[in-house]
């Protein structure tokens, strides 16, 4: 077992372990959870959705044999315009929300760019 396989928690890894996990042949699968940061009346904290999504991902990662799943630190926002009346919510505009929904960035060296006209 590689040292980065000791946990499913990306945030607990060192820079060197993340570099090893990011190698093309390492076989790691990074999972990013997103949860709304919004009001839940007076009985729950505003990060309930974020923490719930993260915990479900960690439990699923524990059950996954292969590939080895690494759960990234969660993003704590969502699209909840119906909660804008409460000041504790973080909800971007529709345009901002859709611009954030792109594939996660790679962690590791960028692939070498081919020069224009190169066939290799």
N, C-alpha and C positions, 0 to 999 in steps of 0.2 A: 504494500500500500504506500502511495506517495504521501508526503506530509500534509499536502493540501486536502487529502481525503479524510482527515481526522474529524472534520466537521462539515456541516452543510451551511454554516453561517459565514458568508463572504467577509463580513466585517471583522471576524475573528482571525482572518488570515494575514500573513505578512506580505509585503510587496513581492518577495521572492516566491512565495507559495502561489500567489495570484499569477505571476509570470509563468510558473510551471503549469498551472491549471489552464492557462490561456493558450498553451501550445496546441497547434492544430491536431496533433495525434494524442493529446491528453484525454480527450473524451468527456470533458466537463460540460455540463449544461447549466448556464446561468439563467435564473428566473428572477424577474423584477415584479414586485407586487406594488399595487397602487391602491390606496384607500382614501376615501373622502375625509376631510377634516371639517366636520360640521356638528351642529348642535344635536344632542339626543335628549332633549328636555333637561331636567335637573338631576337625573339619576345616573347618567353615564358621562364619561369624559369625551371631549370632542375628537380624540384620536381613536375612538373605538373601532371604526371601520379600518383604519390603517393597521392597527395592532391585530385585528382579527384576520385580515388578509395575509399578513406576515406569518402569523402562527399557523394558519391552514397550510401555507406553502412549506413551512418547516416540517410540519407533520407529514405532508405528502412526500417531501424529500427523504424523510426517514424510511419511508416504505418503498422507495424506488431503488432497486438494485443496480440497474445500469440504464442510462449513463449516470455518473455521479452528479447529483444536483447541488449547485451552490446558489443559495438564496441571497440576492443582493439586498442591501439596506432599502427599506420601503420608501416610496415617494408618498408624501402625506398631502395629497390634494385630490380633488375630483371635480366633476362638473355637477354642481348642485344649485342651479339658479333659483330653485324654489325655496332655498334657505337664506337668501340674501337679506332678509329682514333682520337676521341675527348677526351681530358684529363679530362673533367668534368663528365664522366660517371663512374658508379660503376656497373660493370658486372663481376660476378665470372666466373670461368671456368665451363665447363659442369659438371664435377665431383662434384665440390663444390655446384653448383645449385641443382643438384639432391639430394645431401645429406641434404640440408636444407628443402626439401619438405616432411617433416614428420608431423604427427599430432602435434598440439600445446600441450605444457605441461600443466598439470593440475595446477590450482591455488587453493590451499587448502591442507588439510592434505592428505598424501598418504594413499591409502588403506592398511590395515594391511596385511602383508605377511603371508601366511600359511607356517608352517614348513613342510619339506619333509615328505611324508607319512601321512599327516593329511587329514582326510576326511571332516573336518569342515571348 
